[in-house]
Amino acid sequence: MLRVAIGKIALLCDEAPRLLQQQAAEGVRRASWLAGRELLRRAMGVTALPDMVTGSNGKPHFSDASPLCFNISHSGGDVAVLLGDDGEVGCDIERVRPRKNWPLLAGAAFSESERQTIAALAPADRLEMFWQIWTRKEAIVKQAAGSVWQMDTAASAGLFVSQYRIADTLLLALCTPRPHRLERDDFQLWGYETPVSIERLEQKTGAGDKGKTYR
């Protein structure tokens, strides 16, 4: 089983049950933490989340013998959850947006072939390719419970990475230990105007499929 949930942080915070609201600490990360937990609860279809613990690597997981693994990612006002029962998973969601220092980040974190992939594109297309590569690499790092500072060494050997464009401006990358093939029913969306397009992207580096769009 592999399931993806994507939602708007503001909506999920407002509709989260009182118990979850009480567990969310105050501070700048309260909204994203609360929305991520509420989205995970909805993806699991439970009234309350099982107890969680944080491993030595900082990645949270369920404290019981549940086979379920999950990963949460935030970007701006959006949050994504990847839930699976076949080993550790990683996901990253990013809204395609301007970033002045993206060439410097690519120079520090991307491989030579990845930088060449960007350079071969028309200037107007390079920013989105930067974000495509970034999300794939971060999903790989998060699958192994690493940090963004390890992105320059991220390797997908033995892993399966897929990528999607959601509602035209969101990029979502998923990393699992085994191949997966997701259909429209595997995605749950909360707070978006319908219909929402979900396009599976061709992978310039790594495995993937090209061009299928769901609405």
C-alpha positions in Angstrom: 0.0 0.0 0.0 1.2 3.5 -0.9 -0.9 6.6 -0.4 -0.4 10.3 -1.0 -2.3 13.1 0.7 -1.8 16.8 -0.2 -3.6 19.7 1.5 -3.7 23.4 2.3 -2.2 24.1 5.7 -4.7 26.8 6.7 -7.7 24.5 6.1 -6.1 21.5 7.9 -5.2 23.7 10.9 -8.8 25.0 11.2 -10.3 21.5 10.9 -7.9 19.6 13.1 -9.5 17.9 16.2 -9.1 19.6 19.6 -6.7 16.9 20.9 -4.3 17.5 18.0 -4.7 21.3 18.5 -3.6 20.9 22.1 -0.6 18.9 21.2 0.8 21.5 18.8 3.4 23.7 20.4 3.2 27.4 19.9 5.7 29.1 17.6 6.4 29.6 13.9 6.2 25.9 13.1 2.9 25.3 14.8 0.7 25.6 11.7 2.9 23.3 9.5 3.3 20.7 12.3 -0.4 20.7 13.0 -1.4 20.5 9.3 1.1 17.6 8.7 -0.3 15.6 11.6 -3.9 16.2 10.6 -3.2 15.3 7.0 -1.5 12.1 8.2 -4.5 11.3 10.4 -6.8 11.7 7.4 -4.6 9.6 5.1 -4.7 6.8 7.7 -8.5 7.2 8.2 -8.2 7.1 12.0 -9.8 9.2 14.8 -6.5 9.7 16.5 -2.9 9.1 15.5 -0.9 6.3 17.2 1.9 7.4 19.5 5.0 8.5 17.8 8.7 8.6 18.7 11.6 10.4 17.1 14.6 8.2 16.1 18.2 9.1 16.7 18.3 10.5 13.1 15.4 12.9 13.9 12.8 11.2 11.8 9.5 10.5 13.5 7.8 7.1 13.3 5.1 5.2 15.1 6.1 3.7 18.4 4.1 0.5 18.1 4.7 -2.5 15.9 2.8 -0.9 13.0 4.3 -1.6 9.6 3.3 1.8 8.4 6.0 4.4 7.5 5.3 8.0 6.7 7.0 11.2 5.6 5.7 14.8 5.7 6.8 17.8 3.6 5.8 21.4 3.6 6.1 24.3 1.1 4.5 27.6 1.7 0.8 27.0 2.3 0.9 23.4 1.1 1.7 20.1 2.9 2.1 16.5 1.6 2.2 13.1 3.3 3.5 9.9 1.9 2.2 6.8 3.7 3.3 3.2 3.0 3.7 -0.3 4.5 6.7 -1.6 2.6 9.7 0.1 4.2 10.9 3.7 4.8 9.5 6.4 2.5 10.6 10.0 1.6 8.7 12.8 0.0 9.3 16.4 -0.9 6.8 19.0 -2.1 7.8 22.4 -3.5 5.9 25.2 -5.2 7.8 26.4 -8.3 8.8 29.9 -7.3 11.7 32.3 -8.0 14.8 31.9 -6.0 17.6 34.3 -6.6 20.5 32.0 -5.5 19.3 28.8 -7.2 22.4 28.6 -9.5 24.6 28.7 -6.4 22.5 26.0 -4.7 22.7 23.8 -7.9 26.4 24.3 -8.0 26.8 23.1 -4.4 24.2 20.3 -4.3 23.8 18.9 -7.8 26.0 16.6 -9.8 27.7 17.6 -13.0 25.1 15.8 -15.1 22.3 17.5 -13.3 23.8 20.9 -13.8 24.2 20.0 -17.5 20.6 19.0 -17.7 19.6 22.5 -16.5 22.1 24.3 -18.7 20.8 22.5 -21.8 17.3 24.1 -21.4 16.1 27.4 -22.5 16.6 30.1 -19.8 12.8 30.3 -19.1 12.7 26.5 -18.3 15.7 26.3 -16.0 14.1 27.4 -12.8 11.5 24.6 -12.9 14.1 22.0 -13.7 16.1 23.2 -10.7 13.0 22.5 -8.5 12.4 19.2 -10.2 15.9 18.0 -9.4 15.8 19.5 -5.9 12.6 17.7 -4.9 13.9 14.4 -6.2 17.1 14.7 -4.3 15.4 15.8 -1.1 12.9 12.9 -1.3 15.9 10.5 -1.5 17.6 12.2 1.5 14.4 12.1 3.5 13.8 8.4 2.8 17.1 7.7 4.6 16.3 10.3 7.3 19.1 12.5 6.2 19.3 16.3 6.0 19.4 18.8 3.2 23.1 19.3 3.8 23.6 15.7 2.5 21.9 16.5 -0.8 25.1 16.6 -2.7 25.7 12.9 -1.9 22.1 11.7 -2.4 22.0 8.6 -4.5 18.9 6.7 -5.8 20.7 3.3 -6.2 18.3 0.6 -5.0 15.4 3.1 -4.6 12.5 4.1 -6.8 11.7 7.8 -7.3 8.6 9.2 -9.0 7.6 12.8 -9.6 4.3 14.6 -10.2 3.1 18.1 -11.0 0.1 19.0 -8.9 -2.3 21.7 -9.9 0.2 23.1 -12.4 2.5 24.8 -9.8 3.4 22.2 -7.2 6.1 19.6 -7.6 6.0 16.4 -5.6 8.7 13.7 -5.5 8.3 10.3 -3.8 11.0 7.9 -2.9 10.3 4.2 -1.9 12.5 1.1 -1.5 10.4 -0.7 -4.2 8.9 0.3 -7.5 5.4 1.9 -7.3 2.8 3.0 -9.7 0.2 5.4 -8.5 -3.2 6.1 -10.0 -5.6 9.0 -9.4 -7.4 7.2 -6.5 -4.1 6.9 -4.6 -4.0 10.7 -4.1 -6.1 12.4 -1.5 -6.5 16.2 -1.8 -7.8 18.6 0.8 -8.6 22.3 0.2 -8.1 22.6 -3.5 -10.6 23.7 -6.1 -11.6 20.8 -8.3 -10.7 19.4 -10.7 -7.0 19.2 -9.7 -4.6 18.0 -12.3 -1.9 15.4 -11.3 0.7 14.9 -14.0 3.4 12.2 -13.7 6.6 13.7 -15.0 9.4 12.1 -17.0 12.5 11.6 -14.9 15.6 13.2 -16.4 17.6 11.4 -13.8 16.2 8.2 -12.3 13.2 6.0 -13.0 9.7 7.3 -13.9 7.0 7.5 -16.5 6.1 10.3 -18.8 3.1 12.5 -19.4 0.1 10.9 -17.7 -2.3 13.5 -16.3 -5.2 12.8 -14.0 -8.1 15.2 -13.3 
